């Protein structure tokens, strides 16, 4: 499918902002559709109209099929990119990766901490339970927004943001695995471990793409049976592919293009549509909306900035040419996104709940505000 697409389209798909654009388009369609015909929208996305056997693999509705099935391709692309960065990219040299890794960890800990603190102060159980919802950065949005800052952005800053966003995504995925694992099947966990070890040993030498795809499907099935978040099998499968062969590059390119063209717009469509009658800016939902915006904007800026600056004070410097104002601008961009955050919210509260709607609204507001302010601040800092 990807190979048959016109070359001009593929060139556009390979640009840094493409994934953010397609994800945004899917989200906008969902918001408009659910506002104009909420019953039709949720009938299309949530009604079970598929063969009953799909229920056994958590994919019986369009919503579940995208979240538990197609999103595996998105996380597979992340896993492949992580393996490449660890082998020959920004994460190859530990010293260069310390500052962005420290920034990612700082941003995650600060957002989680502020969410828990606000949950206690405001007596909000959703904020206490949903500490992980506003934690993750969206790689697609951050890199897409960075291109809007103009051609004057140094490559070192882009590498810093790329490393930070990848680390944030992976660590958030680990947190989601822990939070979402409520009734694990030990035998299938053993199967996951055996399959991963076998794939790792096999990955030491080049292997056909079909073998790598078969490993991905097998790991996904084992994750389903073990009651782990199925889509997260993609990260593990991607990391297990050797980055030293042409196969890795082809797989990463294909997975990224499929994510951009198909998976992300569909995710935006099924995940962002709202029961608009449940959108309230007062009471408990209003508290969640306001707190989510505050946690994202304040927590990410303070956490990412402090984490990176602490690493700098310990001798692991910031990228050449990065000033503190640029660092704060980058931290603002890290408050964008809702891919992993909405997966967190779905796991904890269910996609049909009023709390999920409140988190969705808060994440959308925070994404728009942090994106606009972050791009403007970075353009000013670069002058």
C-alpha atoms as one frame of an Amber mdcrd trajectory, in Angstrom:
protein
   0.000   0.000   0.000   2.753   2.445   0.995   4.927   1.528  -1.996   2.098
   2.159  -4.442   1.455   5.683  -3.191   2.604   8.499  -5.508   6.166   9.597
  -4.871   5.102  13.208  -4.334   2.777  12.055  -1.531   5.508   9.944   0.060
   7.889  12.922   0.040   5.314  14.914   1.973   4.660  12.013   4.356   8.380
  11.827   5.189   8.496  15.440   6.357   8.768  16.074  10.126   5.410  17.818
  10.431   3.374  15.221   8.468   2.413  12.984  11.398   1.322  15.952  13.513
  -0.764  17.192  10.591  -2.572  13.905   9.917  -3.186  13.316  13.634  -4.611
  16.835  13.936  -6.851  16.316  10.905  -8.270  13.121  12.383  -8.908  14.894
  15.683 -10.601  17.870  14.013 -12.906  15.578  12.004 -13.798  13.732  15.212
 -14.581  16.949  17.104 -16.757  18.303  14.299 -18.502  14.974  13.611 -19.266
  14.336  17.289 -20.560  17.908  17.663 -22.904  17.641  14.672 -24.062  14.030
  15.094 -22.926  12.562  18.394 -25.132   9.457  18.126 -23.895   8.613  14.647
 -20.261   9.188  15.646 -20.326   6.850  18.653 -22.361   4.261  16.768 -19.626
   4.216  14.125 -16.680   4.108  16.545 -17.905   2.093  19.525 -20.659  -0.269
  18.393 -19.654  -3.888  18.024 -20.421  -4.844  14.422 -17.557  -7.241  13.738
 -17.150 -11.041  13.931 -17.433 -12.237  17.530 -13.951 -13.789  17.469 -12.480
 -10.280  17.375 -13.749  -9.807  20.932 -11.163 -12.348  22.074  -8.366 -10.081
  20.849  -9.918  -6.812  22.119 -10.707  -5.530  18.608 -14.469  -5.913  18.179
 -15.259  -2.214  17.537 -13.536   0.407  15.391 -12.319   2.173  18.557 -10.804
  -1.025  20.000  -9.450  -2.138  16.626  -7.496   1.120  16.285  -6.302   1.355
  19.904  -5.463  -2.310  20.446  -4.534  -3.228  16.881  -3.440  -0.485  14.495
  -1.655   1.538  17.186   0.807  -1.350  17.367   2.252  -0.044  14.085   2.764
   3.410  15.630   4.598   1.950  18.624   6.551  -0.357  16.312   7.890   2.742
  14.548   8.884   4.179  17.949  10.662   0.936  18.881  12.548   0.852  15.573
  13.581   4.488  15.987  14.705   3.836  19.563  16.889   0.907  18.436  18.468
   3.066  15.730  19.131   5.931  18.139  20.667   3.558  20.692  22.920   1.985
  18.072  24.040   4.888  15.908  22.061   8.008  16.848  21.626  10.529  19.622
  21.479   7.885  22.362  24.694   6.173  21.247  26.908   8.281  23.487  25.689
   8.253  27.066  27.177  11.644  27.862  25.229  13.407  25.086  21.976  11.751
  26.118  22.093  12.580  29.847  20.648  16.123  29.608  17.600  15.216  27.446
  17.021  12.015  29.436  17.161  14.003  32.664  14.763  16.543  31.151  12.329
  13.793  30.125  12.412  12.223  33.577  12.044  15.619  35.253   9.017  16.485
  33.122   7.341  13.164  33.873   7.989  13.306  37.619   6.899  16.941  37.902
   3.619  16.424  36.028   2.825  13.275  38.013   3.710  15.014  41.281   1.621
  18.113  40.558  -1.322  15.935  39.493  -1.162  13.979  42.737  -0.771  17.166
  44.799  -3.743  18.850  43.116  -5.755  15.681  43.568  -5.141  15.838  47.319
  -5.659  19.615  47.645  -8.837  19.611  45.523 -10.125  16.258  46.828 -10.197
  14.964  43.247  -9.951  11.186  42.956  -9.580  11.316  39.121  -6.481  13.523
  39.419  -4.939  11.228  42.007  -5.716   8.103  40.021  -4.911   9.708  36.671
  -1.438  11.001  37.596  -0.037   9.345  34.461  -2.502  10.877  31.982  -0.776
  14.282  31.524   2.710  12.807  31.807   3.671  11.825  28.233   5.036  14.010
  25.432   3.855  13.435  21.839   6.790  12.930  19.483   4.682  13.712  16.404
   3.443  17.053  17.731   6.738  18.266  19.201   8.780  17.635  16.052   5.972
  18.997  13.879   5.818  22.194  15.926   9.611  22.501  15.829   9.499  22.830
  12.040   7.185  25.843  12.452   9.932  27.617  14.376  11.752  28.039  11.089
  14.997  26.914   9.463  17.140  28.720  12.058  16.635  25.955  14.633  20.077
  24.335  15.133  20.285  20.608  14.472  21.622  20.128  18.004  18.338  21.439
  19.470  16.296  19.146  17.221  18.421  16.182  18.352  17.945  17.241  21.979
  14.155  17.402  21.545  14.082  14.125  19.591  16.030  12.330  22.332  13.863
  13.840  25.064  10.604  12.945  23.292  11.688   9.363  22.565  12.776   8.844
  26.169   9.527  10.393  27.422   7.439   8.152  25.134   9.272   4.974  26.130
   9.205   5.710  29.872   5.517   6.623  29.644   4.846   3.351  27.832   6.559
   1.482  30.682   4.386   3.358  33.184   1.288   2.514  31.136   2.265  -1.157
  31.102   2.532  -1.119  34.901  -0.708   0.808  35.446  -2.693  -1.178  32.879
  -1.506  -4.588  34.062  -4.323  -5.606  36.389  -4.865  -9.343  35.710  -1.702
 -10.694  34.171  -1.505 -14.240  32.837   1.835 -15.629  33.997   2.091 -18.346
  31.342   1.647 -15.852  28.516   4.164 -13.508  30.180   6.648 -16.387  30.027
   5.775 -16.781  26.339   6.507 -13.075  25.797   9.904 -13.482  27.490  10.819
 -16.602  25.475   9.752 -14.984  22.208  11.679 -11.791  23.016  14.873 -13.710
  23.846  14.564 -15.750  20.660  13.967 -12.618  18.559  16.938 -10.882  20.217
  19.283 -13.758  19.350  17.862 -13.893  15.831  18.289 -10.120  15.513  22.071
 -10.380  15.711  22.123 -11.136  12.000  20.070  -9.813   9.079  16.656 -11.413
   8.657  13.854 -11.063   6.085  11.214  -8.445   6.735   8.534 -11.136   6.892
  10.309 -12.694   9.875  10.342  -9.341  11.699   6.648  -8.811  10.932   5.886
 -12.346  12.157   7.698 -11.590  15.435   5.627  -8.393  15.791   2.343 -10.277
  15.271   3.366 -13.071  17.649   4.378 -10.611  20.385   1.128  -8.689  19.897
  -0.909 -11.886  20.312   1.062 -12.828  23.443   0.455  -9.350  24.887  -3.298
  -9.769  24.282  -3.361 -13.142  26.010  -1.196 -11.895  28.893  -3.634  -8.943
  29.420  -0.971  -6.342  28.709  -1.778  -3.289  26.562  -1.583  -5.001  23.122
  -0.343  -2.028  21.092   2.704  -1.672  23.336   4.048  -4.937  21.920   5.164
  -2.781  19.001   7.846  -1.042  21.069   9.370  -4.347  22.175   9.205  -5.815
  18.664  10.838  -2.710  17.176  13.722  -2.682  19.653  14.438  -6.333  18.836
  15.124  -5.586  15.134  18.813  -5.177  14.332  19.558  -1.645  13.168  22.652
  -2.737  11.257  20.820  -4.052   8.192  18.818  -2.542   5.352  15.791  -4.415
   6.698  15.638  -2.096   9.704  15.598   1.036   7.559  12.883  -0.373   5.303
  10.738  -1.458   8.243  11.095   1.895   9.996  10.238   3.817   6.836   7.182
   1.638   6.128   5.949   1.699   9.747   6.366   5.477   9.951   4.536   6.063
   6.682   1.691   3.738   7.644   1.414   5.504  10.991   1.287   8.900   9.325
  -1.133   7.978   6.540  -3.454   5.586   8.360  -2.899   4.921  12.058  -2.554
   8.421  13.530  -5.487  10.016  11.674  -7.674   7.045  12.632  -6.502   7.289
  16.238  -7.354  10.990  16.295 -10.757  10.166  14.818 -11.741   7.423  17.290
 -10.112   8.883  20.417 -10.894  12.607  20.359 -14.624  12.679  19.585 -16.570
  13.979  22.577 -19.933  13.598  24.214 -20.341  17.375  24.123 -23.188  17.217
  26.632 -20.607  15.924  29.137 -18.233  18.852  28.608 -18.589  21.006  31.721
 -16.186  23.619  33.026 -17.730  23.493  36.488 -17.839  20.800  39.143 -15.656
  17.704  39.032 -15.136  17.685  35.218 -14.171  21.363  35.304 -11.616  20.644
  38.001 -10.055  17.895  35.869  -9.960  20.122  32.764  -8.338  23.080  34.543
  -5.906  20.920  36.475  -4.844  19.035  33.319  -4.010  22.301  31.546  -2.044
  23.542  34.574  -0.223  20.241  35.032   0.783  20.072  31.374   1.923  23.686
  31.032   3.513  24.201  34.453   4.696  20.660  35.145   6.360  20.107  31.771
   8.073  23.510  31.657   9.443  23.306  35.198  10.247  19.584  35.105  11.980
  19.490  31.713  13.920  22.713  32.375  15.062  21.726  35.875  15.970  18.199
  34.789  18.122  19.404  31.899  19.729  22.197  33.948  20.596  19.801  36.778
  22.301  17.509  34.273  24.186  20.545  32.963  25.376  21.425  36.467  26.598
  17.854  36.924  28.828  18.286  33.878  26.519  16.988  31.141  26.058  20.148
  29.125  23.148  21.354  27.036  23.507  21.270  23.229  25.836  23.854  21.744
  24.054  27.156  21.292  21.043  26.308  23.481  20.198  29.150  25.861  17.869
  28.921  28.840  15.122  30.702  26.935  15.444  28.115  24.157  15.271  25.332
  26.754  12.057  26.777  28.219  10.594  27.034  24.703  11.463  23.385  24.032
   9.911  22.440  27.392   6.695  24.179  26.304   6.614  22.124  23.110   6.874
  19.002  25.277   3.453  19.833  26.751   1.839  19.075  23.375   0.030  15.895
  22.453  -2.569  13.367  23.499  -1.648   9.989  21.955  -0.201   8.154  24.975
  -2.116  10.404  27.454  -5.450   9.330  25.940  -4.332   5.677  26.011  -3.657
   6.208  29.723  -7.100   7.775  30.220  -8.807   4.961  28.289  -7.072   2.318
  30.399  -7.951   3.989  33.705 -11.413   5.451  33.128 -12.844   4.020  29.890
 -13.471   6.025  26.722 -17.189   6.547  27.475 -16.749   8.191  30.892 -17.186
  11.879  31.730 -13.702  11.898  33.271 -12.196  10.725  29.971 -13.994  13.608
  28.238 -12.620  16.070  30.797  -9.052  14.819  30.348  -9.488  14.990  26.559
 -10.613  18.631  26.691  -7.765  19.567  29.039  -5.166  17.867  26.837  -6.520
  19.552  23.703  -6.427  23.012  25.310  -2.913  22.429  26.663  -1.711  21.217
  23.251  -2.962  24.310  21.429  -1.689  26.782  24.052   1.733  25.166  24.539
   2.217  24.726  20.794   1.456  28.345  19.920   3.359  29.843  22.847   6.278
  27.434  22.455   6.762  28.115  18.727   6.533  31.903  19.205   8.917  31.807
  22.189  11.443  29.680  20.280  11.349  31.944  17.240  12.000  34.954  19.517
  14.812  33.140  21.343  16.488  32.189  18.065  16.789  35.847  17.081
